[in-house]
Amino acid sequence: MEELRAGIAGFGIVGKKRQECIDKNPHIKLIAVCDEKLSGSGVINGQVKYHDNYKDLLKEDIDVLFVCMPNYMAPDVTIAGLEKSMHVFCEKPPGRNIGDIARVIGVEKQTTGKLMYGFNHRYHDSVQKAGEIISSGKFGKIINMRGVYGKSKLVTFNQTQWRTQHDLAGGGVLLDQGIHMVDLMRLFAGDFSQVYSFISNSYWGYDVEDNAYALMKTNSGIVAMLNSSATQWRHQFKLDITLEKGAIILSGILSGSKSYGDEILTVISADTINDNGNPKEKIYKYNQDYSWDREVEYFINSIVNESCIEQGSSQDAYDTMQLVSKIYSADMEWSEHNSSYYE
């Protein structure tokens, strides 16, 4: 087929990262971008057109749109792309709340373009290896999971201040960062039917949360504990998965900031009779992050091969957002004052 023509709405840190992935893929070429920090319209390096707003970008002859916009804009830009019969890839989160993603899905059903959401952590080596081990059944079924994903403040790594404003962001550290951990827990355990939580913004004092603590249970009995934190002074990503005959520990994750430590997967083989709490371990350490390229490759291949999107579909995004909403709503005091944001 002919080379696909791509546009990027939102040409900041993430948008430029997506450009790198596009440039490596033989099936697609970047022809235009937009960002509010750009002035007017013009051409970058004599090849890529630029605009300072997404409406002008969507006037270009684009087949594939990458949406790297703030939470309050992402749903509208995604819808605008779908209505022009474009294939759309949108970064997480899909919006500020369930209502945003529901609006997008309503339009998606009436259009022909493919839609995928960027839950990038699914494509990390350690996560994919963990998924293979769990699916193999070698260690039996999952018993429980404990996850911590935290950073030292709400706005880090040159991020912008809109993330601290409820009407623009829709949520704080849980929606911005913790959603990755929520998504992985869903990926490994399935849907959670019972949710209990405490939500807090007592430290930084913004009108979005700086800590979320959740205790969740699936219908099959898997229990998960989660802390999504903006008061984790040493940045941390850790997910412990306990199974019937062993355990998997995901510790650290490769990122642009390199602040979450080495990406390490520890596989524990339990011998409940002989190891006396000191089981054998096998450690996998990963030093290259291929997740961004893999994710874009998966999306482009689904277009080229006309195959279904099974990872990062709009239904995936809806279900993950629904669980995030349940975590917010389970804290009665928090939801009483913020209910309109989680409907």
C-alpha angles and dihedrals in degrees: 000000000000119000112275117241115226137199128190120212106201113028101199128113095309094040091054089048089055089049089059089054092047092050090056095050116089094207099059140048130195112234105163144013138184135205133161090232090063117088118236116308133315146118131289117216090346092287117062119061119220137200134182094230137041096235091066090044090056090056088068121095095263130162098179128035124198111201113205097161135132117278094259092054103036098083095049094047091047091051091048090053093048091049088058089054092250125148106244132206112188127188120235134299098050090212143316097293147349091285091061096054091042089057091051093049090050090058093040090060090058097047137065103226123104118246127204133171124217109241089159099180091071088070098054116114094238093051094047091048090050090051092052092051094048093047092050091064090221092134098033126237128339115265100182146335134216120195135183122181114170147155133186100255142000097257113047140148096031092307118157129254097246087085089074095054116087098208091053102036102030091214144008134239095339095056095036102044111354090062087079091060091044089052093050092049089053090046093055102032107025126229123346116224100182121052132177124177152166117212121193141181094171098122110045094027098218121138090255127070123271093189135030123184118189137180113193139176134195124218088253091058103257110147122205129190120198136185116185107185144183091185096065098121093192103047112243142188115180133152121180116195117190117200133182094263104023145338143255123216121194108195125178126354131222112249141159091260092050087211099120095069133238117334105245132171117198118195115197122199109203124211102185092191104045113019097067093209094313104096131175116273134200117198127206118191122192123199103176127065110216095158098104094050093045093051094051090043090054091051095047092046090054088057096043094044095036089232130152121266105237099164116058096005121161088257089055089051092047094049093048092047089048091055091047088052091051090053091052093044096047090071098076095197093049095044092048090064098035106030096125091063096057102047 
